[in-house]
Amino acid sequence: MPARFAHARSNDRWAADTVYNEYAALRRITEANTPFLTPLLCSFSDDDHIYFVMRLYPTTLRNAMRSATSPITIERKKLWAAELLVALESLHQLNIVHRDLKPDNILISPNGHLCLADFGLARVESVAANLEECRMYSLNGTQGYHAPEQANNDGKGYNYRTDIYGYGIILLELLLGDGLGNRKTPVTGDSRIRVVVKRLEDEIARDLLFSLLEQNPDQRPSWSQIRNSAFFEGIDWNRVRNRQYPSKYTISLRYQLFT
């Protein structure tokens, strides 16, 4: 562990854990060089602060949903959903569980592609670990985005499938146009979830969301099953991974910075 983190731990254990967690996740992500996870360009420190230098992204998925001057097309929503799926699948292949998924932690590049960020609350497992067997017990993340098994606090813990539930919540917000609003209480409980999901007219999207938001984590689909769902019919996953789909959603970096 770098000396800076060891010193910080003696003063503020929680803050040091969060910073070191982000550092560990970013290093592993950067070495993997996957396009949908934010890389670390460099890091340095002074007597008071630790600095992570990263790419500049002009906006978040949350802002994009709220500030769009015209409706975001279903094709664009599906492409963003596909890119986020690839990001999360890549993250889990690196034995990292995000645990704080929300539109605010999903950045959009100037050319309109998604990039997953903010790994301070992530669980970074050993590269040799079997992610299926890894259990977590702390209530990390943002209220309103917790999976049921996180919020229950029944002592049984949870695993990486909490990210699949988080993916479902984000997909639901994306398809509803951020229609869930700024939620202060969790959208938990099977009956409440079904009421919200039923607002969607697309039966295929509803079926996928019901499976993603399944209360029993063991019954949620795997990433490969999600990729093969009818919702993503026609998506070329190799083109998604290589960012070969042309983006029709572009952002003026100058506008975002100076307005």
Buried (B, 14 or more C-beta within 10 A) or exposed (E): EEEBBEEBBEEEEEEBBBBBBBBBBBBBBBEBEBBBBBBBEEBEBEEEEBEBEBEEBBBBBBBBBEEEEEEBEEEBBBBBBBBBBBBBBBBBEBBBBBBBBBBBBBBBBBEBBBBBBBBBBBBBBEEEEEBEEBEBEEEBBBEBBBBBBBBBEEEEBBBBBBBBBBBBBBBBBBBBEBEBEEBEEBBBEEEEBEEBBEEBEEEEBBBBBBBBBBBEBEEBBEBEEBBEBEBBEEBEEEEBBEBEBEBEBEBEBEEBEEE
